[in-house]
Amino acid sequence: MNKKFLLSVICIGMIASSLNFLMWQPLPAVSDIEGIQANFSKDGKRVSLGLPSQYWKSLWYTLLPARYDWNPAGWMIFGRLEIKLKDGSAYRVDLYNLGEGAGAFSAGPTFESRSYYRGGNSSKMIEVLSQAYQDTIQTKP
């Protein structure tokens, strides 16, 4: 009886640990961000802008929820977010456009330490970045 109980506890622990890993938040909390530099394709050319903070939550909603991708494809990068956190550290998110519906990105403190995720919505992510770009160029003198 004790062996069965111990085995059950170990199995539950392993399952909980696996679920925690799979559901781990791949992006920093918006409240921890000091700034985001966004680089992406717009109308066939590369654009770069300091992403205004009013777009951060909207952009996160287009990327989440996300799950770890155990077997990522060789996607072409649509854009990149260089994130500066309030603690002074950096975080990088590479954005991939998978077409209608599905979304994907890789994220981590460095290129070498990044992990791949599927989730969110590519079309909506592009809409948010495009709107931020339009609003930014319209407010410049």
C-alpha positions as CSV (number, residue, x, y, z in Angstrom):
1,M,0.0,0.0,0.0
2,N,2.8,2.5,0.8
3,K,4.5,1.7,-2.4
4,K,1.4,2.4,-4.4
5,F,0.8,5.6,-2.5
6,L,4.5,6.7,-3.1
7,L,4.3,5.8,-6.8
8,S,1.1,7.8,-7.1
9,V,2.6,10.8,-5.5
10,I,5.7,10.6,-7.7
11,C,3.5,10.3,-10.9
12,I,1.3,13.2,-9.9
13,G,4.4,15.3,-9.2
14,M,5.9,14.4,-12.6
15,I,2.6,15.2,-14.4
16,A,2.3,18.5,-12.5
17,S,5.9,19.4,-13.3
18,S,5.4,18.6,-17.0
19,L,2.2,20.7,-17.2
20,N,4.0,23.6,-15.4
21,F,6.7,23.4,-18.0
22,L,4.3,23.3,-20.9
23,M,2.2,26.2,-19.5
24,W,5.2,28.3,-18.5
25,Q,4.7,31.9,-19.4
26,P,7.0,32.4,-22.4
27,L,6.8,36.2,-22.4
28,P,7.7,38.7,-19.6
29,A,4.9,40.3,-17.8
30,V,3.9,43.6,-19.4
31,S,4.3,45.3,-16.0
32,D,8.0,44.2,-16.0
33,I,8.8,45.9,-19.4
34,E,10.6,49.2,-19.7
35,G,10.6,49.4,-23.5
36,I,10.1,47.4,-26.7
37,Q,11.9,48.1,-30.0
38,A,9.9,46.4,-32.7
39,N,11.5,45.5,-36.1
40,F,9.3,44.0,-38.8
41,S,8.2,43.9,-42.4
42,K,5.7,46.5,-43.6
43,D,4.7,46.7,-47.2
44,G,7.8,44.9,-48.3
45,K,10.3,47.0,-46.3
46,R,11.8,46.7,-42.9
47,V,10.6,49.1,-40.3
48,S,11.8,49.8,-36.8
49,L,10.0,51.7,-34.0
50,G,9.9,52.1,-30.3
51,L,6.6,50.3,-29.7
52,P,4.4,52.6,-27.6
53,S,3.4,51.1,-24.3
54,Q,-0.4,51.3,-25.1
55,Y,0.2,48.5,-27.6
56,W,2.1,46.1,-25.4
57,K,-1.0,44.3,-23.9
58,S,-2.7,44.1,-27.3
59,L,0.4,42.6,-28.8
60,W,0.7,40.0,-26.0
61,Y,-2.9,39.0,-26.6
62,T,-2.0,38.2,-30.2
63,L,0.8,35.9,-29.0
64,L,-0.9,34.1,-26.1
65,P,-1.9,31.6,-25.0
66,A,1.1,29.7,-26.3
67,R,2.5,26.2,-25.8
68,Y,6.0,25.0,-26.1
69,D,6.8,23.7,-29.6
70,W,8.7,20.4,-29.4
71,N,9.4,20.3,-33.1
72,P,9.5,23.8,-34.6
73,A,9.5,24.2,-38.4
74,G,12.0,26.3,-40.3
75,W,9.9,29.5,-40.3
76,M,11.0,32.8,-41.8
77,I,11.2,35.6,-39.3
78,F,8.6,38.3,-39.8
79,G,9.9,40.5,-37.1
80,R,11.7,40.9,-33.8
81,L,11.0,42.5,-30.5
82,E,14.0,43.6,-28.5
83,I,12.6,44.1,-25.0
84,K,14.3,46.0,-22.2
85,L,13.0,44.9,-18.8
86,K,12.8,47.2,-15.7
87,D,15.5,45.1,-14.0
88,G,17.9,46.1,-16.8
89,S,17.9,42.7,-18.5
90,A,17.1,42.1,-22.1
91,Y,14.6,39.7,-23.7
92,R,14.2,38.8,-27.4
93,V,11.1,37.6,-29.2
94,D,11.3,36.6,-32.9
95,L,7.9,36.7,-34.6
96,Y,6.8,34.3,-37.4
97,N,3.9,34.8,-39.7
98,L,2.3,31.5,-40.3
99,G,-0.6,32.9,-42.3
100,E,-4.2,33.0,-41.4
101,G,-5.0,32.1,-37.9
102,A,-2.1,30.2,-36.3
103,G,0.8,32.0,-34.6
104,A,4.3,31.2,-33.6
105,F,7.3,32.9,-32.0
106,S,10.6,32.1,-30.3
107,A,11.6,33.8,-27.1
108,G,14.4,34.0,-24.6
109,P,17.0,36.2,-23.1
110,T,19.3,35.5,-26.0
111,F,19.2,34.0,-29.5
112,E,21.0,30.9,-28.2
113,S,18.7,30.4,-25.3
114,R,15.4,30.9,-27.1
115,S,12.6,28.4,-27.1
116,Y,9.9,28.0,-29.7
117,Y,6.2,28.4,-29.1
118,R,2.9,28.1,-31.0
119,G,0.0,30.2,-30.1
120,G,-1.9,33.4,-30.7
121,N,-2.8,34.6,-34.1
122,S,-0.4,35.8,-36.8
123,S,-2.9,38.0,-38.6
124,K,-3.9,39.9,-35.4
125,M,-0.2,40.3,-34.4
126,I,0.5,41.9,-37.8
127,E,-2.6,44.2,-37.4
128,V,-1.4,45.4,-34.0
129,L,2.1,46.1,-35.2
130,S,0.8,47.9,-38.4
131,Q,-1.6,50.0,-36.3
132,A,1.2,51.0,-33.9
133,Y,3.4,51.9,-36.9
134,Q,0.7,54.0,-38.5
135,D,-0.1,55.8,-35.3
136,T,3.7,56.4,-34.7
137,I,4.4,57.9,-38.1
138,Q,1.2,60.1,-37.9
139,T,2.2,61.6,-34.6
140,K,5.8,62.5,-35.7
141,P,6.2,66.2,-36.8
